[in-house]
């Protein structure tokens, strides 16, 4: 870690690449990932709901709630503590569609942030934002 000059700025020629850990965060309403405060959002931070232009352009409440409902129904039909694969939420013809699978994973992240379900990898609960690769879903 580089020394910080007395005015709070890094030494000349050194840029601060990481955001300070004490910035406020929110959960994106579309993708379910957490994102941190940015200076350009200073005036309208209370109204910011999406982490990027991509998420803001893809907001579709009906599809989001439909996928979340399907996940919860499938989990309710299973025994307590049983898990499901996110691909079980989609019909067979849509399972190969990467964009639809991303939508299911986003719905799972939103449910995990709401403390409704757990996201697991190899039987261990993982951070919803950091989960890469195969995941399983379980009711809390």
C-alpha positions in Angstrom: 0.0 0.0 0.0 1.3 3.4 -0.9 1.7 6.2 1.6 -0.9 8.9 1.5 0.2 12.5 1.6 -1.1 14.8 4.3 -3.8 16.3 2.0 -5.4 12.9 1.6 -4.2 12.4 -2.0 -1.8 9.6 -3.1 1.8 10.5 -3.9 2.3 12.0 -7.4 2.2 9.4 -10.2 0.2 7.0 -8.1 -3.5 6.5 -8.8 -6.0 5.1 -6.3 -7.7 2.2 -8.2 -9.8 0.7 -5.4 -12.8 2.5 -3.9 -12.7 3.0 -0.2 -14.5 0.3 1.7 -16.8 2.7 3.5 -18.8 3.9 0.5 -22.5 3.2 0.6 -23.7 0.3 -1.5 -27.0 -0.8 -3.1 -28.3 -3.9 -4.8 -29.1 -3.5 -8.5 -32.8 -4.0 -9.2 -32.1 -5.8 -12.5 -29.0 -8.0 -12.0 -29.0 -8.3 -8.2 -25.3 -7.4 -7.9 -24.1 -4.9 -5.3 -22.7 -1.7 -6.5 -21.0 1.2 -4.7 -21.7 4.9 -4.7 -20.1 7.0 -7.5 -19.4 10.6 -7.5 -21.5 11.2 -10.6 -24.5 9.9 -8.6 -24.0 12.2 -5.6 -27.1 14.3 -6.3 -29.5 11.5 -7.1 -28.1 8.6 -5.0 -31.5 8.0 -3.4 -33.1 7.4 -6.9 -30.3 5.2 -8.3 -31.6 1.7 -8.7 -29.5 0.1 -11.4 -25.7 -0.4 -11.6 -25.3 0.4 -15.3 -27.0 1.6 -18.4 -27.3 -2.0 -19.6 -29.3 -3.0 -16.5 -31.4 0.1 -16.7 -32.3 -0.7 -20.3 -33.1 -4.3 -19.5 -35.5 -3.6 -16.6 -38.6 -5.8 -17.1 -40.5 -6.3 -13.8 -42.9 -9.0 -15.1 -40.1 -11.3 -16.2 -38.1 -10.7 -13.0 -41.0 -11.5 -10.7 -42.0 -14.5 -12.8 -38.5 -16.1 -12.5 -38.3 -15.3 -8.8 -41.7 -16.9 -8.3 -40.7 -20.0 -10.3 -37.6 -20.4 -8.2 -39.6 -20.2 -4.9 -42.3 -22.6 -6.2 -39.7 -25.2 -7.2 -37.9 -24.9 -3.8 -41.2 -25.2 -1.9 -41.9 -28.4 -3.7 -38.7 -30.0 -2.5 -37.8 -31.3 0.9 -36.5 -28.9 3.4 -32.8 -28.3 2.7 -33.0 -29.7 -0.8 -31.5 -27.7 -3.6 -32.3 -27.0 -7.3 -30.1 -26.1 -10.2 -31.0 -22.7 -11.9 -31.5 -24.5 -15.2 -34.6 -26.3 -13.7 -36.4 -23.0 -13.6 -36.5 -22.8 -17.4 -38.3 -25.0 -19.9 -36.1 -27.4 -21.9 -36.0 -25.3 -25.0 -34.7 -22.3 -23.2 -32.0 -24.0 -21.1 -29.3 -23.5 -23.8 -30.1 -19.7 -24.1 -27.3 -18.0 -22.2 -29.2 -14.7 -21.8 -32.2 -16.5 -20.2 -29.8 -18.4 -17.8 -28.3 -15.0 -16.9 -31.8 -13.8 -16.0 -32.4 -16.8 -13.8 -29.0 -16.3 -12.0 -29.9 -12.6 -11.6 -33.3 -13.5 -10.0 -31.4 -15.9 -7.7 -29.0 -13.1 -6.7 -32.0 -10.8 -5.9 -33.6 -13.5 -3.7 -30.3 -14.1 -2.0 -29.9 -10.4 -1.2 -33.5 -10.5 0.2 -32.4 -13.3 2.5 -34.9 -15.7 1.0 -32.6 -18.3 -0.5 -28.9 -19.3 -0.3 -26.6 -19.8 -3.3 -24.3 -22.7 -2.9 -21.2 -24.1 -4.6 -20.0 -27.5 -3.6 -22.4 -27.5 -0.7 -21.0 -24.2 0.7 -23.0 -20.9 0.9 -21.2 -18.3 -1.3 -21.5 -14.6 -1.9 -24.2 -14.0 -4.6 -22.0 -11.4 -6.3 -18.9 -13.6 -6.5 -20.4 -16.9 -7.5 -18.8 -18.1 -10.8 -19.5 -21.5 -12.3 -22.2 -24.0 -11.3 -24.4 -23.0 -8.5 -27.3 -24.6 -6.5 -30.2 -22.8 -4.8 -31.7 -23.6 -1.4 -34.4 -22.0 0.8 -33.2 -20.4 4.0 
